[in-house]
Each structure stands twice: as structure tokens, then as C-alpha cells.
Amino acid sequence: MLDLMGLPKGASYRMAGGLISGSKARIEMIEIKGVPRKPFDLRVTDANACGMALNIGHIRDLLARIKQNNGRVLSRNGELVEWSNTIRNVFVKDPNGLNLELVGSADPNL
């Protein structure tokens, strides 16, 4: 498996996965150890940039907590974007540099 993944001898990996609650969608995560690290910081607009979109309840509260904990907010002025009359979104970076699009209701009570 290390050869298949292009990893050097001495590297290790572990995998976790499961179904996303309430759906038939499956998600898989792989953690790799024992390899040299490089900063991972693709911009949302970069070709082939990876990321993940997550539907979030209480998106306004979550964005406030991300800012309070010095999280990286990528959307203009660090604010929610009006996607439609009912939907707001914001792009952030997770601690490992992965682009995350958080999507939630425009209703501040949700």
C-alpha cells in the first residue's frame, strides 16, 4: 500500500471512514505519518484546489467562534456571503490548510 500511495519505507498511514448521517454518502479520511511536510495552502481559486463543503447549523455562531479562536476566514472581509435569500456561506481554512466551505441558513435562529 505504501508503494501504491508513493510513500517511502518507514511511513505509516491510517484510514477512517463512514456514512454521513442521514445519507448514503460515504466519507474517507487518510492520515499519513513519517513523511517530510510541506505547507499546504492552496487558494479556493487555484486550479485543482481541493476542499469540502459542509452544511452547518447556526453558521453565524460558528463563524464568530472561528474568528474568536484566530481561525483563517477567506471570504471577503471575513463575513458571511449572501448566496441567496435563504442561504449564507463562508470559506475558511482548517488547521491543516484544507479549504472548507461552510453553508448555512440566512435565518439567524437556525
N, C-alpha and C positions, 0 to 999 in steps of 0.2 A: 504494500500500500504506500510506503514512503516513496518508492520509485515512481509509482503511478502519479503521486502528488508532486513529484520533483523535489522532494525533501532530502537533505543529507542524512547519512547514517548518524544515529545518536539523537535525531529529532524524535519527538513524540506528538501524538495528537489524541484528542478525544472528541466524541461526537454526542450530541444530544438532539432530540427531535420530538415532535408530537403534533397532534392536530390542534389547530386554532379553535378555541372554544366556540361552539355554536356553528361550526362549519365543517366542510370536508377538506379544507385547505391544510396542507402539511407544511411545517417549517423545520428546517435542519440547521444546526449551528455546528461549526468545527472550530476547535481551539488547537493551535499548533504551538509547541514549545521547542526550545533548543535550536532556534534559527536566528541569524542576525536580524535585527529590527531596523526598519526604516520608517520615518514619519509617514503616515498615511493621511493625506489631506486633500483629496480631490474636491473640486468645487462642484456644486449641483449642475452647473452648465458645462462641465468638462465632458468630452466625448467618452463614452463607456463608463462614466461615473456610476458607481453602484449606490444603492440606498434602499430605504424601506419606508413605506407609508403605513402609519398606524392611526386607526380611528380612536380618538381619545374623548372620554367624558370629562367635563369641567376643564376644557382646554385653556381658558383664561387663568384658572388657578394653577394649572401645571406650568404654563409659561412663566407666571410670576415666581414659582418655586425654582424653575430652571435658572432664571436671572438671579434670584437671591443666592443661589449656590454657584454663581460665576460660570454658568453653562454658556456655551457658544451659540448664540442665536444668529442665523444667517439672513433671515428675511429683513427687508428694508426697515431701518430704524428699530430693529428688534421687536417689531409689533406683529400682531395677527394680520393676515391678509384676508380681505373680503373676497372669497372665492365666488360666492353667490349670495342671494338674500338670506339663505339659511345656513351656509357653511363658511367656516373660517379655517385657515391653515397657517402653518408657520414651519420654516425649515430650521433645524438645529443640527449640531454635531454631537454624536455620543462621545463618551470619553476616549474611545478608540479611533475616532475620526470618521466614523460612518455617518453619511448623510441620512437624517431622519426627517420625513415629512409628517408632521402631526396634524391631523384633520379632526375638527370637531364642530359642534353646533354653534350657530351665532347666538343662540339663547344663553345668556349668562347663568341661567339656572340649571343648565344641563352640563 
